[in-house]
Amino acid sequence: MRNHWKTLFLVPVLTAGAAAQTTNEDGEEIFVLSPFEVTAQEGWVATNSIAATKFEADLREIPLTINVVTSDFIRDIGATTLSDAMRYTTGIITQPINASGTSGLGQGFNTEYVMRGQNVRFVYRDGVRRWRGDEPFFMDRVEVIKGPTAMLYGQAQPGGTLNYIAKRPLFDPQGEIGFRVTNHGGYRVQLDATGPIGESKRVAFRFATAYEGGKTWIDWEEVEYRPFYGIVTFRPWDGTLLTVSSEYLDRRVDNLQSNGTVAWRGPENRGGSNLSAAGPADPEGSGGQPIGIHPLADPSNNPYGSPGLGNFFNNTSSTHSVILDQNITDGLDFRTAFFRTEVNARGLFNGNNDVNALQLTVRDENGNPYTGAPGETWTNPYSGQTFVIGSSHNMNANTVEDATPGVFRGGVRQIALAAPPGGGNLTFVGNSLASEDFFNPNVVGPRPLSPFGTVNTDSVWQNDLVYRIETDTAEHRILLGFEYIRSTFDQQRTSPNPDWTSRGGNSLSGSDPNFFGVAYDVERRMTVDIFGNEWTGPGPTNNNVTSGRNRQYSGTNSWYGSYTGAFFERRLHVLAGGRETRVFRQPVGADEREYQSKFVPQFGALYQVIDEVSVYASYSESFLNTNARFTSQEPAVPGTYTPGAPFPPESGTGIDVGLKFELAGGALSGNLTYFDIERDQIEIVDPDVLNVQGNPVRFPSGEERSKGFELELFYAPSRALTLTAGITHADSKFTRVSRDQEYLVGEQRFGSTKWQGSLFAKYTFLDGGMEGLTVGGGAYYVGPREIDPGRPFRNGSYTVFDALVSYRHEVAGFHLVHSLNINNVFDREYYQGFTNGFAPRTFLLSSRMEF
């Protein structure tokens, strides 16, 4: 096998020099575009794709559901992140991991996607996965492939894949320079230039960069962001294309809001305290289960980002690639590509075992507040629980002592009753406090900050060989490929509560004080609040995180192949293929690698019934190595599982049946799809199988199913008017769980919604006194979503409106475009996750000069 690969790499080298040059009648050289590149298109409607086949293909002929978001549409809706760009795409919900995922951090730094009710594992750039950081200014388009995509992309959940195509150099000189400001105090300048180098038009470049700074809509947050993208293509002779590129993203957020907004964890007149009990709860009872966002919540409030704490987040992402495209002979093309990506994230913010803020006045059934003094006891008349005022109640078996002023003894999901030192109204609090009491020494003390750092590296080598055969009545394409991925993950962090008793310098519980090159002042940032009170005594340790540096290795070797054929005067199109992947993982501290293998197939067919309408159907599978493993202790029931063994990969299947159409002379186009997705081998807990410690054992036996339909429309009756609309219905439910979670069967999967829709339109005046003026706007709707399964907490539905006004004119031969985007026009309050609030009304005023 090794000799075969050597031969394969020698072929393009030996044949490249013999390739004939092609010229037109004027003697100018003509270069044929590589089949591995997709041509850029203007407007909102794309006609081709590369993400679903690895070579350029007509969207109308691919038997899969594909949505394409063009760079023109991204610009028109005022999207500043990839998350923004996806908000009008059918079947996708974006939900930041924390509030700053919608502001300072930006998409890719802290955002999750849910597609067809399933989480999206990775975002891809040019077919290579990205860990964090995506810059829309560098994107030519985003291609969304619905359903399982493991045949081409390897590990993924079955909802679908996001793959964006980076801008390519052009041999026609052009570019732009522009700036943008927001009403929240943010600003940005950017530059994009491309063109040939020299007279031969064999070398072309593209250079794009920007600088972004200022404030966000969240209190105290400040951002500094420096993206850079450079790419050069070289055609040494006809049939050969060499491309070298580098991308660097550096984003720092100071005074980061890292804990979201305030979650309401109990009816105010009940004083409920059971925050962690399993199973459904009566929303009006004493369980105190989450029932919604606190009515006093303010998403812009930022107690954890107070400038006095000095917390921050810094992420740098660099990607370097070398790609060789070689036409070996007529119909035979080869590509080999190497990508190297490194993502370095470090920060200082509150520990990861905080619960969200809770502070409620304890009242009786008549609405009158209870009173008391520190040290007295109080019994909850609804639950029967007795509290000592000023002491914490432990919800998760953590070691907890008192919560007296000046001493912080926090932990996971702890609650307490507080009262003024001399007595007064009782306050029901959690260890993460509302902003007004975050620094109040008379209630449970502030959460100290925790430094952390991670480094992800990916080395990816991809090889693809495409063979095309054409006859008078049919066309055949065969793709053969091999992908090699090697990854490392380094993590270094302390426990969330450093040992404050070691007062010698910057000691962080034994970890390196110069943490990934950043020195932390423990005394200033972790032991003194803004009132000058020094917090004494050691805090609890986080048993889930080990101090010091950890390294984990993983990788895949994948072989894949596909066949696409067009028959009967290109009315019938078929697609078939499969991928064999071998995955390994070497856990932290392990000497041996753990291997798993999986084969996934994919099939599809499309038939053009009439010139305007095609029907299609597809079947595909997915898999995902979750890194989960059985407990290392022997079970109470021998033979039930292998101690210490990794879980088998999650698997998924997906079926799509749909229509693709172009009506009214091509003015109305779109697709209508029915989908049915199943996912199994999901990690669940079985309470009837215990280890020797008496704890329930996890098993990979959960199942989910998501089915529904999607409709996507584009309508462009003239050059002046363009409209896009979409609607999705996704019924995502649990179908199998453990025996103590049977109440979840048939319930909506958390994070998903049954209904979602969007509409955006623009009109451009093409002549007359208003020539060059564009007006537009739209709205997107997301239905209610279950956030905490089986409990009466869900995010309500919301509809958000956006607006656009822009004006294009010409000055001294340059095109100038001035735009005003208003996002969330009516300042709608909504929540994208459990505690992650809406971005308020935002004005983006931008101007650019095109040359």
N, C-alpha and C positions, 0 to 999 in steps of 0.2 A: 504493500500500500504506500509505503514511504517513497519508493521509486516512481510510482504513478504520479504522486503529487509533484515531484521534481520535474517530470515530463510536462505536466500541465503548466507549470510556471515558465518553462523554457519556450513553449509554443508562442506566446505573444511576443517574446523578445526576438525569436527567429523570423517570425512572419511580419513584424512591424516594419522593418526596413524595406521589405519588398512590396508594401502596400502602395498602390498607385494613387497619385494625387488627382483630384477631380476639379475641373475648372469649368466656368461658364463661357459664353460666347465672347465676353470681353477679356477673358484670360484671368479672371479673378478666381481664387480658390474657394471651393464650396466644401464645407465640413458637415457631414451628416451627424445629427444629434445622437448621442449614445442612447440605446434603449433603456438604460438604467437611470436616465434623467427625465423629469417631467417638465414640459414647457410651461412657462408662466403665462397667466391669462389675466386680462383686465375684467373688472366688474365683479359681481357677486356670484355668478353661475360658472362653475367649473365643468368641463366636459371630459376631463381625463383624470387618471389617478395612477399612482405608482405603489401606494402603501399596501394594496390588497394582493398584488401579484409579483412585486419586486421589479417589474418592468412597466413602461408606460402602456396604459390600456385605456380604451374608451369606457367611461363610466356606464354607458348604456348597454355595454356588452359583458359586464362582470356580474355573475349571479350571486352577488352579495349586497348587503345594505351598507352604503358608504355615504357619509356626509362630508362635504368639503367646505371649510371656512376660508375664504380668500383673504389676502392681505388688504384688499380694498374694503371689504366688509369690516374687518378688524379696525381699520382706521375710521370708517364711517360711524361706528357705534361708540367711538371714544374709549376703546378697550386699552387699558394700560398694563394688563396682565393677561396671561393665557386663561385664567379663570374668568375674567371679564369677557374674553372672546368667545367662551363657550356658553354664555348665558342664553343665547338665542338658538342653540343647537338642540334638536329634539333628543329626548331620552337621557340627558346629562344633568346632574345636579352637582354643584360645587359646594363644598362645606369646609371652611378653614378649620384646622386643628385648634387654633386659638384665634382670638380676635385680630391679632396683628397679621394673620394670614390674609386678611382683606385690606390691609393698609400698608404698614411699613415693610413687612417682609416681602410681599409680592408673591405672585403665583410661582409654584414650584418650590418655594422655600418652606411653605407650611400649609399646603392645601390638599384636600382629598377630593376625588371625584367618585360619584356613584352613577353608573351607566346601566340602564335597564334593571335597576335594583341591586346591582353588584358593585362592590368597590373596584376601582381601577388600580392595578398593582403599580404600573410604571407609566410615565410619559416618555415617548420615544422621540428622538431627533434623527432624521434620516435613517430610520430603522434601527437605531441603537438607543438603549434605555438611558434615561436621565434620572439621577437621584434627586437633585434639587436645582432649581434655577432655570427659568425660561424667559427669554426676552422677545416680546412680540415684534419689536422693530427689526429683528433679524429674520423674521419668518416670511416666507413666500406664501405659505398656506398651511392649514392644519387639516389632516385627513383623519376622519373618525371611522374606524371599521367596526361595525356592530357584530355582536356574537363572539364566540370563542375564536381566537386568532393564533392558537399555539402552533399551527402548521408553519407560519412564517416568523412568529415572534417568540416562540418558546413559552416560558412560564408566564402565566397570566390567569386572572379570574375570567369567567366566561361572559361577562357583560360586554366587553369590547376593548379596543385599544385606541389611544390617542397618539398619532405620529405627525410631527410637524416637519415640514420641508424648509430647510434654511435657504436664504437667498443665494443665488449663484452669480458669478461675474457675467457681464454682458460685453459684447464686442462693439456695441454702440454706446458712446460716452453719454452718461447721464448721472444725475444725483439730486440731492436735496439737502437743505440745511433748515432747521426749524427750532422753535422753542415752545414751551407749554408752561402755564401757571395754573394753580388751582386756588379756590377760595379758602382752602385750609392752610395756606402758607407754603405749599410745595411748588417747586419749579424744576424745569428740565430743559437742556439744550441737546441737540442731536444732529448728526451728520451721517450721510450715506452717499458714497460716490463709487462709480464703476466705469470701466472702459478698457480699451486695449492698451497694451504696452508695446510701443514700437509700431512700425508701418506694416508688418507682415500679417497682423491680426492672428498671430499664433499664440500670444500670451495675453491674458486679460486678468484684471484684478477687481476686487470689491473690498471696500473699507467702510465700516460702520462703527460709530461709537457715540456715546452720550455721557452726560453728567447730570445727575439728579440729586437734589438736596431739599432742605427745608423741613416743614412739619407735616404731620398727617392729621386726620380727623380725630385722633385719640390724644387725650391730654398728655402733654410733655414729650410725646414721641418725636424724634428727629431722625431723618434718614440721610445717608450719604451712599450713593449708588453709582458705580462706574462700570458700565458694560463696554466690551470691545469685541469686534468680530473682523477678522481679516481672512481673505481667501484668494488664491491665485490658481488659475487653470492654464495649462500648457499643452499645446498640440504640436509635438515635435514633427509629426507627419500625419497624413490622412489616416484615420482609423484608430489613432491613439490619443487618449486624453488623460493627463495627469493632473490631479487636483490636490492642493495642500491647503489646509485651513487651521486656524486657531481661534478659539473663543475664550474670553475671560470675563467673568462676572464677579464683582466685588460689592457686596451690600452690607452695610452696617446700620443697625437700628439702636439708638441710645434711648434709655428710659422705656424699654419695651413693655407693652402690656402683655403679660404671659399667662394670664389666668382667666381671660374672658370676663364676662359680666356676671351679674348676680343671679343665681338660680334660687327659686322659691321652693324650699324643701319642706314645707308643711303649712297647713292653714294657720293663719295668724292667731285665730281665736282658739286653737286647739293646743298649741305648744307641743306638737308631736315630736318624737325623738328617734323613732326607729328608721334610720336612714338606709340600712343595709339588709333588711330582711328580704328573703327570696319570695317570689310568688306575687300574685296580684293583691292589691290593697284597696280598701274602700276609700275613694278620694275624700270623703267627708268624715272618715273615721280618724282614729288616733295613730295610724301607722306612720304618718308623716312622710309618705312616699313623695317623690317629686311630682308636682302637678303643674308646673309652669314657671315662667320667668317672673321674678319678683316685680310687683307693680311699680316699685320705686327704682327699678334698674335703669342705669344710664350707660349704654355701651361705650361711650367715650371716656367714662370715668376710669382712672388708671392708678389705683392705689399701689400696685406693685411696680409701677414705673416712675415713682416719685424721684425727681432728680437727686434727692438726698441719699438714695440707695445706690445709685451708680450702676444699675443693671443694664445689660446690652446684649445684642446678638450680632454676630459677624459671620457671614457666609461667603466663601470664595469658591468659585467653580471654574475649572479650566478644562477645555476639551481640545485635543489636537488630533488631526486626522490626515492620512495620506491615502488617496484613492487612485487606482489605475483602471481605466476602462479601455479594453482592447477589442477591436473588431478583428477577429482571426481570419475569417473568410465570409463570403456572402451568406448571411443568415446565422452566423455563429459569432457570439459575443461573450466576452469574459470580463468579470470585474473582481478585483481583489482590493480589500480596504482594511485599514488598520485604524482603530480609534483608541485613544488613551484619555480617560477622564479622571479627574481628582476633585473631590468635593471636601472642603475643610470647613467645618462648622464649630464655632466656639461661642460661649456666652456665659453670662452670669445673671441668673434670675431665680425666682422662687422654686423650691423643690417640687419634684414630680408627684409626691403623694399628698398634695393639698386637695381638699375638696373645695368646691366653690363657695363663695361668701354667703353667710347666713347670719342675719341679726334681726330678731323679731321680738316685739314686746309681748310678754306672756299675759294673756287676758282670760277672764272667765267667760261663761256662756252668755253673759250680759254685755260683754265687751269691755268690762272694767279691768284695769291692769292689776295683777297681783303685786304685792310689795313684800320686801324682806330685807335682810342685812347679811353681809358675808359671815359664813360660819353657821347660819341657821339652815334648817332642812325644809324642803318643800316637796310635796307629793303631787304628781300629776294625777288629777282626778279621773282622767280618761284612760290612761295606760297603767296607772298604779305604780309607776316608777318614782323612786325617791332620790332627790338630788340634795347635795350639800352645796349651798350657794357659794360660788367661788372655786368649786372643784370641777374637774372634768369627768365626763362619763365616757368610757371606752367602748367603741362600737365594733372594733375589729381585733380584739384580743392583743392590742399593743400595750406595752408597759406605760401607764400614765399615772402621774401623781397629781399634785395640786396645780392650780392655775392662778396663783396669787400674783398681785402686781409686782413687776420687776423680775419675775422668773417665768421663763417660757418652757413649758413641758408639752409641746404639741405632738401630734401624731396623726395617723390616718383616721378620718371620719370620727372625730371626737366632738362632743358637744358639752356645753356647760351652761349654768345659770350665773349671770353676773348681776351685781347691784352696786350702787355707789358705796363707798366706804362707810358712810354713816347710815346706810339703809335707804330704800326707795323702791321704785318700780323694778321688777325683775325683767331681765333681758335674756332671751334665749339665743345663744351664739354658737358658731362653729369655729374651728381653729383658723379658718381663713375668714377674715373679717370684712364687713362692709367698709367702704372707704372712710366714712366719718369716724370709725373706731380703729382704723388700722394702726394708728400710733397712740391710741389711748391707753395709758398704763393701768387704768382701772378695769380693763377687760383683758381677755386672754391676749398675750403679747404677740407682736408681729412675727410673721414667718421669716426666718433668716434666708439669705440667698445662697445659691449653690452654683459653683462653677462647673462647667462641663465642656467636653470637646470630643468631636468625632471626625474621622477621616475615612471617606470611602474612595476606593480606587477601582476602576474597571479598565481592563485591557481586552479589547474585542477585535478579533480577526475574522472577517467575513469573506467568503469566496462564492461567486455565483457564475454559472455557465448557462447561457440561454441559446437554444437552437431553434430557429424558425424555418418552417417549410411551407411554401405556398404553392397551391395548384389552382386550376381554373375554378374549382368549386369548393375548396376548403383551405383552411390555414391551421397549422399545428405549431405549438410552442412547447418546448420541454425545458424545464428549469431544474438544474441540479445544484445543490449548495452545501456548504460546510461552514459551521460557525464554532469559534473557539472563544470562550470567555473565561477570564481569571479575575477574581475580585478579592479585595481585602477590606476588612472593616475594623478600624481601630477606635476604641472608646476609652476615654480617660475622664473620670469624674470623681468627685468626693461624694460622701453621703450628703443629703440635703442639709444636715445640721452638723457643721464642723465641731470638733471638740474645743470648746471655748476655754477649757481649763489650761490648754497648752498656750501660754501667752507669749511664747518666744517667737517673735517676728511674724512671718506669714504662714505658720504651720497650718496645714489643712488636713488634719487627721492622718498624717503620714504620707500624703501625696506630694507631688512635686510643686513647690510654690510658684515656680515659673511655668505655669500651666500652658503648654503649647505656645510658649513664648509670651504669655501674658501674666504679669505679676498681679496678684490680688491682695489688697489691703484688708485683711480680715477684720482688724479692730475697727476701722472706719466704717466698713460696709456691712458688718454682720453683728456688731455688738452694741451699737449706739443708735438710738432713734433720733428723730428730729427735735425731740424735747430735751435731748442730752441724757436720757435715762440709759444706764448701762445694764444690759440683760446678762444675768449671771447664771452659772450652772450649765452643765452639758445638756444638749438636746438629744432626743432619741436618734438612733441610727436607722437608716433605710436598709433593711435586710435584702432588698432586691438589687442593690447596686454595690459593686465592690470598688473600693478605692484603688487608684492606680490605673495602669494601662492594660487593656484587654485587646487581643487581636483574634479575628476569626477569618478563615479562608473559605472560599467557595468557588465553584466554577461549573461550566457545562461544556460538553462536546456534543454537537448536534449535526446530524445529516438529514437533509430534507430534499424533497423533489416534488414537482407538480407538472401537470399536463393541462394545457388549455387548447381547445379546438373550436373552430368555427366552421359550420357546415350549412348546406342548402342556401347558398348565396348569402352567407353570414346571418341567417335567421336563427340558427341553433348554435348556442355557445355552451360548452361544457368545461368544467373545472374539476380536477381530482388531484389529490396529493396527500402527502404524509410527512411526518417528522419523527425521527428517533433521537431522543435526547437522553444523555447520561449526565446526571447531576451529582456533584459531590459537595460535601460540607465538612469542614474541620473545625469543630467547636473550640472555644477558648480553652487552652491548656491541654487539648487532646493531641495525641501523637499520631493517631490514625484517621484517615478520611472515611466518611460514610457515603456510600454510593446508592443512588436510586436511578432506575431507568423507566422510561415511558415512551410508548408509541402513540401518536395521535393522528387520525385521518381527517380529511376534509373533502366534501363532494358538493357539487352544485351544477345546476343547469338553468339556462335562460332561453326562452323562445320568443321571437318577435312575431306576435300574432298578426298585427298590422304594422304599417310603418310607424305609427304613433305610439303603440302600446306593446310592451313586452311583459311576460310573466316569468317568474323565476322561483327557484327553491334551492335551499342549501342545508347541509348538515355538517357540523364541525364539533371538535372536542377541545378541551383545555386541560391543563394540569398546573399545579402550583405546589412547590416544596415550601412548607410553612416554617420549617426549623423547629416545630414542636416535637416533644419526645415524652415517652412514658416516664413516670417517676422511677428513680433508681432503687427505691425500697421494694422489697418483695410484697406482693399483694396478699390480702387475707384469703383470696380464692386462687389457689395455685393453678397455673396454666392459662390464666385469662389473658395475659399479655407477657411480653418479654421486657423485663426491667431494663431501663436505660436505652431502649431501642427508639429510633426516630419514628415518627408517624409516617404512614404512607402518604404520598402526595394527594392533595385535594384534586378531584376531577370534576369536569363539567361537560355537558353536552348542550348543543344549541341547534334549533331548527328555525329557519326563516322561510316564509312563503310570501311573495309580494308581487307588486306591479311597478314598473317603471314606465313613465309616459311623457310625451311631448305633444301638447295639443295646441290648437289655435295658431298653427303655423310656427310652432316653437316658442310662442310667447308664454305659454303655461307649461311648466315641467315639474317633475317631482317623483316621489315614490310613496307607495303605501305598503306597509309590511306587517305581517303577523309574526310574532316570535314566541318561542317556548324554550326556556333555559332551565336546566336542572344542574344542581351542584351538590356533591356529596363528599364524604370523608372529612366533614367539618368537625373541628374539635369541640367536644362537649364533656360535661362532668357527669359521671354515673355514681349516684350516692350509695348504691348497693355493693360497690366494689371498693374496699378500703385497703390502704397500705398499712404497714405495721405501726405507723403513727396514728392510725385511725382517721386519716384524711381521705376524702373521695378521690378516686383516680380518674384522670381524663382519658377519653377514648375518641378516636376519629370516626364517629358514626352519625354525625348530624347531617341533615339534608335540607335543602331549600329548593323552591321552584318559583320562577318568575315568567309570567306570560302576559301578552297583551298585544298592542298594535301601535304603530307610529305612522304619521302622515307628515311629509315634508313637501312644501310648495314653493316655487319661484314663479313670479308673474312679472313680465316685462313687456307690456304692449307697445312701448315706444322707447326711444333713447332717453326720454325725459323721466319716465316713471319706472321704478323698480320696487318690488315688494317680495318679502319672504315671510312664510308662516309655517308653523308646525304644531303638532299636538301628539302627546304620548299618553297611553294608558298602560300602566305596568302593575300587574297584580303579583306582588312578590311576597311569598309566605314561607314560613317554616313548615316542613312536612314530616320531620322526624327530629326528636330531641331526646334528652335523657328523661328518666321517669319522674324526676322531681320538677321537670319543666314542661309537663304536658300541656299546661295552660297556654304555651306559646304556639302549639300546633294550630295552624289556620290563621294566626295573627300576622299582621303586616310586618315585613322585615324592617328592623330599625334602620333609619337613614334613607328609606325609600318612600316614594309617594305614588299614589295611584294615578293622579292626573297632573299633567304639566303641559303648558302651551306657551307660544310666543308669536309675536307679529312685529315686523319692522318694515317701514317703507320710507322712500325718499323721492322727492320730485325736484328736478333741475330745470330751470328756465334756460332755454337754448337760444332765444333771440329776444329782441325788444329791449326796453329799458332795464329789465331785471335779468338780462343775460348773465350767466355765471353764478346766479344765486341758487342755492340748494336748501330746501327745508325738508325735515324728516322727523321721524319719531317712532316709538314702538313701546311695547309692553311685554313682560314675561310673567307667567303665573306658575307658582309651585304650590301644590296641594299640601294638606297637613301630613306630617311625617311622625312616625313613632321614633322616639329617641331613646327611651328606656323600655325595652320590651316587657310586656306583661304588666306594666305599671301605668298609672293614669297620667303620664306626662307625655305630651306630644307638642311639637312645634306647629303652630297654626299656619293656615295657608296665607299666601301673600301675593299681591300683584304690584309690580314695580314698573313705573313709566320712565322712559328716557326721551330726550329731544335733541335735535341736531339743527343747526343753522350754519351754513358755510358760504363763502363767496370766493370765486376764482376769477382772477383778472391777470392781465399781462402788463408788465412795466419794463421797458428797455430790453425786450426780448426774453425776459424771465417770466415764468408763471408763478404767481403768488396766490396762496390759498390761506384764508383766514377762517377758523372754525370755532364755534362755541358748542360744546356738548354739555348737556345738563343730565346727569345721571341721578336717578331717584327724584324725579321732578317734584313729586308731592311729599317728599320727606317721609316716606313710608317706613314705619317701624316693623322690623321682622327679624327672625333669627334663623341662621343657616345651620347651626348645630345646637348642641345642648345648652351652651352658654355664650355662643359667639354671635354678637349682635350685628345689626345692619350697618352699612356705611350710609351716613346721612346724605341729604341733597349735596351734590358735588358739581361745581362749575369747572369745566376744563376749557380754558381759552388758549388756542394754539395758532401759530402762524408758521408757514413754511414757504421756502423759495425753491422751486424746481428748476434745474438747469440741465 
